[in-house]
Amino acid sequence: MAAITVRNLDDDVQRRLKQRAAVNNRSMEAEARAILSAAVAPASFVDSWLALSSEFRGVELELDERTPSRELDLS
């Protein structure tokens, strides 16, 4: 496994990371690993679908004329 060093981490960022780790019952190092893993994880199906479908947003589709609905006799 690789190791990284993060230099010049802002004190406020460190404080928030420590708080977040405590909430998740993890060490700061484990919390940082979880955050990094989530940040580079493959996109979910929904995210991928939304990205691919974005080119069709705002496109007006021509729809066939609909026939009036039939009356249904439930007696």
C-alpha positions in Angstrom: 0.0 0.0 0.0 1.1 3.5 -0.7 1.5 6.3 1.8 1.0 10.0 1.3 1.9 13.0 3.3 -0.3 16.1 3.3 1.6 19.2 4.0 0.3 22.6 4.9 -3.1 21.3 6.0 -5.2 24.2 7.3 -5.8 24.0 11.0 -9.6 24.4 10.5 -9.6 21.5 8.0 -7.7 19.3 10.5 -10.2 20.3 13.2 -13.2 19.4 11.0 -11.5 16.1 9.9 -11.0 15.2 13.5 -14.7 16.0 14.3 -15.9 14.0 11.3 -13.7 11.1 12.3 -15.1 11.1 15.8 -18.7 11.2 14.5 -17.9 8.1 12.3 -16.0 6.4 15.1 -12.8 6.3 13.1 -9.3 7.7 13.4 -8.3 10.8 11.4 -6.2 8.6 9.1 -9.1 6.2 8.5 -11.5 9.1 7.9 -9.1 10.6 5.4 -8.8 7.2 3.6 -12.6 7.0 3.5 -12.9 10.5 2.1 -10.3 9.9 -0.6 -11.7 6.6 -1.6 -15.2 8.1 -2.0 -13.8 11.0 -4.0 -12.2 8.8 -6.6 -14.7 6.0 -6.7 -16.4 5.2 -10.0 -19.6 7.2 -10.5 -22.8 5.5 -9.6 -25.3 4.4 -12.3 -27.5 7.4 -11.6 -24.6 9.9 -11.8 -23.5 8.3 -15.1 -27.0 8.3 -16.5 -27.6 12.0 -15.6 -24.3 13.0 -17.2 -25.1 11.1 -20.4 -28.6 12.3 -20.6 -27.7 16.0 -20.1 -27.3 16.6 -23.8 -31.1 15.9 -24.2 -32.3 18.3 -21.6 -34.4 21.0 -23.1 -35.1 19.1 -26.3 -38.7 19.2 -27.4 -39.9 15.9 -28.6 -42.7 15.5 -31.1 -45.3 13.2 -29.7 -48.0 11.4 -31.7 -51.5 12.8 -31.1 -53.2 10.9 -28.4 -56.7 9.4 -28.8 -59.2 10.4 -26.2 -59.5 7.9 -23.4 -62.3 5.4 -23.5 -65.0 5.4 -20.9 -64.9 2.4 -18.6 -68.2 0.9 -17.4 -67.7 -0.5 -14.0 -71.3 -1.4 -13.3 
